[in-house]
Amino acid sequence: MLFVQVGHLIQTTINFHTNFATNDNKKFEIY
């Protein structure tokens, strides 16, 4: 369960930074 929570947190962080950097680009280039 902990691994799933960490993975969700990482995905949320990636989505936040990606949307903040380029709203129209959905590729995870920052990761």
CHARMM-style PDB file with segment names, atoms N, HN, CA, C and O in Angstrom:
ATOM      1  N   MET     1       0.836  -1.212   0.000  1.00  0.00      PROA
ATOM      2  CA  MET     1       0.000   0.000   0.000  1.00  0.00      PROA
ATOM      3  C   MET     1       0.871   1.263   0.000  1.00  0.00      PROA
ATOM      4  O   MET     1       0.552   2.252  -0.661  1.00  0.00      PROA
ATOM      5  N   LEU     2       1.961   1.209   0.744  1.00  0.00      PROA
ATOM      6  HN  LEU     2       2.220   0.406   1.281  1.00  0.00      PROA
ATOM      7  CA  LEU     2       2.843   2.380   0.840  1.00  0.00      PROA
ATOM      8  C   LEU     2       3.445   2.703  -0.523  1.00  0.00      PROA
ATOM      9  O   LEU     2       3.555   3.869  -0.905  1.00  0.00      PROA
ATOM     10  N   PHE     3       3.833   1.652  -1.254  1.00  0.00      PROA
ATOM     11  HN  PHE     3       3.743   0.706  -0.944  1.00  0.00      PROA
ATOM     12  CA  PHE     3       4.422   1.858  -2.575  1.00  0.00      PROA
ATOM     13  C   PHE     3       3.429   2.543  -3.508  1.00  0.00      PROA
ATOM     14  O   PHE     3       3.798   3.413  -4.298  1.00  0.00      PROA
ATOM     15  N   VAL     4       2.158   2.137  -3.405  1.00  0.00      PROA
ATOM     16  HN  VAL     4       1.859   1.431  -2.764  1.00  0.00      PROA
ATOM     17  CA  VAL     4       1.124   2.737  -4.257  1.00  0.00      PROA
ATOM     18  C   VAL     4       0.949   4.211  -3.909  1.00  0.00      PROA
ATOM     19  O   VAL     4       0.774   5.043  -4.799  1.00  0.00      PROA
ATOM     20  N   GLN     5       0.994   4.537  -2.620  1.00  0.00      PROA
ATOM     21  HN  GLN     5       1.135   3.861  -1.897  1.00  0.00      PROA
ATOM     22  CA  GLN     5       0.829   5.935  -2.199  1.00  0.00      PROA
ATOM     23  C   GLN     5       2.002   6.778  -2.682  1.00  0.00      PROA
ATOM     24  O   GLN     5       1.816   7.902  -3.148  1.00  0.00      PROA
ATOM     25  N   VAL     6       3.206   6.235  -2.571  1.00  0.00      PROA
ATOM     26  HN  VAL     6       3.358   5.322  -2.192  1.00  0.00      PROA
ATOM     27  CA  VAL     6       4.392   6.960  -3.031  1.00  0.00      PROA
ATOM     28  C   VAL     6       4.339   7.167  -4.536  1.00  0.00      PROA
ATOM     29  O   VAL     6       4.663   8.243  -5.038  1.00  0.00      PROA
ATOM     30  N   GLY     7       3.926   6.120  -5.252  1.00  0.00      PROA
ATOM     31  HN  GLY     7       3.663   5.245  -4.844  1.00  0.00      PROA
ATOM     32  CA  GLY     7       3.818   6.224  -6.708  1.00  0.00      PROA
ATOM     33  C   GLY     7       2.794   7.267  -7.112  1.00  0.00      PROA
ATOM     34  O   GLY     7       2.994   8.010  -8.074  1.00  0.00      PROA
ATOM     35  N   HSD     8       1.686   7.320  -6.367  1.00  0.00      PROA
ATOM     36  HN  HSD     8       1.523   6.717  -5.586  1.00  0.00      PROA
ATOM     37  CA  HSD     8       0.650   8.308  -6.658  1.00  0.00      PROA
ATOM     38  C   HSD     8       1.164   9.715  -6.381  1.00  0.00      PROA
ATOM     39  O   HSD     8       0.874  10.644  -7.136  1.00  0.00      PROA
ATOM     40  N   LEU     9       1.917   9.875  -5.314  1.00  0.00      PROA
ATOM     41  HN  LEU     9       2.152   9.121  -4.701  1.00  0.00      PROA
ATOM     42  CA  LEU     9       2.473  11.181  -4.962  1.00  0.00      PROA
ATOM     43  C   LEU     9       3.462  11.644  -6.021  1.00  0.00      PROA
ATOM     44  O   LEU     9       3.464  12.813  -6.407  1.00  0.00      PROA
ATOM     45  N   ILE    10       4.296  10.734  -6.486  1.00  0.00      PROA
ATOM     46  HN  ILE    10       4.295   9.784  -6.173  1.00  0.00      PROA
ATOM     47  CA  ILE    10       5.267  11.073  -7.536  1.00  0.00      PROA
ATOM     48  C   ILE    10       4.540  11.460  -8.817  1.00  0.00      PROA
ATOM     49  O   ILE    10       4.893  12.446  -9.465  1.00  0.00      PROA
ATOM     50  N   GLN    11       3.519  10.678  -9.182  1.00  0.00      PROA
ATOM     51  HN  GLN    11       3.233   9.877  -8.656  1.00  0.00      PROA
ATOM     52  CA  GLN    11       2.771  10.973 -10.407  1.00  0.00      PROA
ATOM     53  C   GLN    11       2.089  12.332 -10.313  1.00  0.00      PROA
ATOM     54  O   GLN    11       2.055  13.089 -11.284  1.00  0.00      PROA
ATOM     55  N   THR    12       1.546  12.636  -9.132  1.00  0.00      PROA
ATOM     56  HN  THR    12       1.574  12.022  -8.344  1.00  0.00      PROA
ATOM     57  CA  THR    12       0.890  13.931  -8.931  1.00  0.00      PROA
ATOM     58  C   THR    12       1.900  15.060  -9.058  1.00  0.00      PROA
ATOM     59  O   THR    12       1.608  16.096  -9.655  1.00  0.00      PROA
ATOM     60  N   THR    13       3.091  14.859  -8.495  1.00  0.00      PROA
ATOM     61  HN  THR    13       3.328  14.017  -8.011  1.00  0.00      PROA
ATOM     62  CA  THR    13       4.140  15.880  -8.576  1.00  0.00      PROA
ATOM     63  C   THR    13       4.579  16.087 -10.015  1.00  0.00      PROA
ATOM     64  O   THR    13       4.772  17.222 -10.452  1.00  0.00      PROA
ATOM     65  N   ILE    14       4.737  14.997 -10.749  1.00  0.00      PROA
ATOM     66  HN  ILE    14       4.581  14.075 -10.393  1.00  0.00      PROA
ATOM     67  CA  ILE    14       5.139  15.087 -12.161  1.00  0.00      PROA
ATOM     68  C   ILE    14       4.069  15.829 -12.951  1.00  0.00      PROA
ATOM     69  O   ILE    14       4.380  16.695 -13.770  1.00  0.00      PROA
ATOM     70  N   ASN    15       2.808  15.486 -12.703  1.00  0.00      PROA
ATOM     71  HN  ASN    15       2.555  14.783 -12.038  1.00  0.00      PROA
ATOM     72  CA  ASN    15       1.714  16.140 -13.425  1.00  0.00      PROA
ATOM     73  C   ASN    15       1.678  17.630 -13.107  1.00  0.00      PROA
ATOM     74  O   ASN    15       1.440  18.451 -13.992  1.00  0.00      PROA
ATOM     75  N   PHE    16       1.916  17.982 -11.837  1.00  0.00      PROA
ATOM     76  HN  PHE    16       2.110  17.315 -11.118  1.00  0.00      PROA
ATOM     77  CA  PHE    16       1.885  19.381 -11.441  1.00  0.00      PROA
ATOM     78  C   PHE    16       2.982  20.167 -12.148  1.00  0.00      PROA
ATOM     79  O   PHE    16       2.726  21.233 -12.708  1.00  0.00      PROA
ATOM     80  N   HSD    17       4.205  19.641 -12.122  1.00  0.00      PROA
ATOM     81  HN  HSD    17       4.413  18.775 -11.667  1.00  0.00      PROA
ATOM     82  CA  HSD    17       5.320  20.353 -12.742  1.00  0.00      PROA
ATOM     83  C   HSD    17       5.178  20.393 -14.260  1.00  0.00      PROA
ATOM     84  O   HSD    17       5.542  21.376 -14.905  1.00  0.00      PROA
ATOM     85  N   THR    18       4.645  19.312 -14.817  1.00  0.00      PROA
ATOM     86  HN  THR    18       4.350  18.513 -14.293  1.00  0.00      PROA
ATOM     87  CA  THR    18       4.474  19.270 -16.272  1.00  0.00      PROA
ATOM     88  C   THR    18       3.429  20.281 -16.715  1.00  0.00      PROA
ATOM     89  O   THR    18       3.625  20.996 -17.698  1.00  0.00      PROA
ATOM     90  N   ASN    19       2.318  20.339 -15.990  1.00  0.00      PROA
ATOM     91  HN  ASN    19       2.158  19.758 -15.192  1.00  0.00      PROA
ATOM     92  CA  ASN    19       1.256  21.284 -16.338  1.00  0.00      PROA
ATOM     93  C   ASN    19       1.717  22.711 -16.097  1.00  0.00      PROA
ATOM     94  O   ASN    19       1.314  23.628 -16.814  1.00  0.00      PROA
ATOM     95  N   PHE    20       2.564  22.903 -15.087  1.00  0.00      PROA
ATOM     96  HN  PHE    20       2.892  22.159 -14.504  1.00  0.00      PROA
ATOM     97  CA  PHE    20       3.053  24.239 -14.784  1.00  0.00      PROA
ATOM     98  C   PHE    20       4.031  24.706 -15.853  1.00  0.00      PROA
ATOM     99  O   PHE    20       4.049  25.882 -16.215  1.00  0.00      PROA
ATOM    100  N   ALA    21       4.840  23.788 -16.355  1.00  0.00      PROA
ATOM    101  HN  ALA    21       4.825  22.833 -16.061  1.00  0.00      PROA
ATOM    102  CA  ALA    21       5.842  24.144 -17.362  1.00  0.00      PROA
ATOM    103  C   ALA    21       5.181  24.352 -18.721  1.00  0.00      PROA
ATOM    104  O   ALA    21       5.321  25.410 -19.334  1.00  0.00      PROA
ATOM    105  N   THR    22       4.463  23.335 -19.184  1.00  0.00      PROA
ATOM    106  HN  THR    22       4.350  22.475 -18.686  1.00  0.00      PROA
ATOM    107  CA  THR    22       3.798  23.438 -20.484  1.00  0.00      PROA
ATOM    108  C   THR    22       2.428  22.806 -20.382  1.00  0.00      PROA
ATOM    109  O   THR    22       2.308  21.589 -20.240  1.00  0.00      PROA
ATOM    110  N   ASN    23       1.398  23.623 -20.455  1.00  0.00      PROA
ATOM    111  HN  ASN    23       1.496  24.612 -20.572  1.00  0.00      PROA
ATOM    112  CA  ASN    23       0.034  23.124 -20.286  1.00  0.00      PROA
ATOM    113  C   ASN    23      -0.399  22.291 -21.485  1.00  0.00      PROA
ATOM    114  O   ASN    23      -1.216  21.382 -21.341  1.00  0.00      PROA
ATOM    115  N   ASP    24       0.133  22.586 -22.662  1.00  0.00      PROA
ATOM    116  HN  ASP    24       0.796  23.325 -22.779  1.00  0.00      PROA
ATOM    117  CA  ASP    24      -0.321  21.896 -23.869  1.00  0.00      PROA
ATOM    118  C   ASP    24       0.520  20.664 -24.165  1.00  0.00      PROA
ATOM    119  O   ASP    24       0.170  19.875 -25.043  1.00  0.00      PROA
ATOM    120  N   ASN    25       1.635  20.486 -23.438  1.00  0.00      PROA
ATOM    121  HN  ASN    25       1.919  21.127 -22.725  1.00  0.00      PROA
ATOM    122  CA  ASN    25       2.507  19.343 -23.698  1.00  0.00      PROA
ATOM    123  C   ASN    25       2.325  18.316 -22.598  1.00  0.00      PROA
ATOM    124  O   ASN    25       2.661  18.578 -21.443  1.00  0.00      PROA
ATOM    125  N   LYS    26       1.798  17.153 -22.941  1.00  0.00      PROA
ATOM    126  HN  LYS    26       1.525  16.940 -23.879  1.00  0.00      PROA
ATOM    127  CA  LYS    26       1.495  16.129 -21.942  1.00  0.00      PROA
ATOM    128  C   LYS    26       2.628  15.119 -21.790  1.00  0.00      PROA
ATOM    129  O   LYS    26       2.504  14.159 -21.029  1.00  0.00      PROA
ATOM    130  N   LYS    27       3.743  15.330 -22.518  1.00  0.00      PROA
ATOM    131  HN  LYS    27       3.844  16.109 -23.136  1.00  0.00      PROA
ATOM    132  CA  LYS    27       4.878  14.413 -22.396  1.00  0.00      PROA
ATOM    133  C   LYS    27       5.643  14.724 -21.112  1.00  0.00      PROA
ATOM    134  O   LYS    27       5.848  15.887 -20.766  1.00  0.00      PROA
ATOM    135  N   PHE    28       6.061  13.674 -20.411  1.00  0.00      PROA
ATOM    136  HN  PHE    28       5.894  12.729 -20.691  1.00  0.00      PROA
ATOM    137  CA  PHE    28       6.759  13.869 -19.139  1.00  0.00      PROA
ATOM    138  C   PHE    28       8.255  14.059 -19.392  1.00  0.00      PROA
ATOM    139  O   PHE    28       9.065  13.194 -19.057  1.00  0.00      PROA
ATOM    140  N   GLU    29       8.605  15.180 -19.975  1.00  0.00      PROA
ATOM    141  HN  GLU    29       7.947  15.882 -20.247  1.00  0.00      PROA
ATOM    142  CA  GLU    29      10.000  15.427 -20.310  1.00  0.00      PROA
ATOM    143  C   GLU    29      10.810  15.775 -19.068  1.00  0.00      PROA
ATOM    144  O   GLU    29      12.019  15.549 -19.026  1.00  0.00      PROA
ATOM    145  N   ILE    30      10.136  16.333 -18.044  1.00  0.00      PROA
ATOM    146  HN  ILE    30       9.153  16.517 -18.078  1.00  0.00      PROA
ATOM    147  CA  ILE    30      10.836  16.716 -16.823  1.00  0.00      PROA
ATOM    148  C   ILE    30      11.309  15.475 -16.070  1.00  0.00      PROA
ATOM    149  O   ILE    30      12.364  15.475 -15.437  1.00  0.00      PROA
ATOM    150  N   TYR    31      10.500  14.419 -16.154  1.00  0.00      PROA
ATOM    151  HN  TYR    31       9.643  14.419 -16.669  1.00  0.00      PROA
ATOM    152  CA  TYR    31      10.857  13.186 -15.449  1.00  0.00      PROA
ATOM    153  C   TYR    31      12.026  12.523 -16.151  1.00  0.00      PROA
ATOM    154  OT1 TYR    31      12.488  11.467 -15.719  1.00  0.00      PROA
TER     155      TYR     31
END
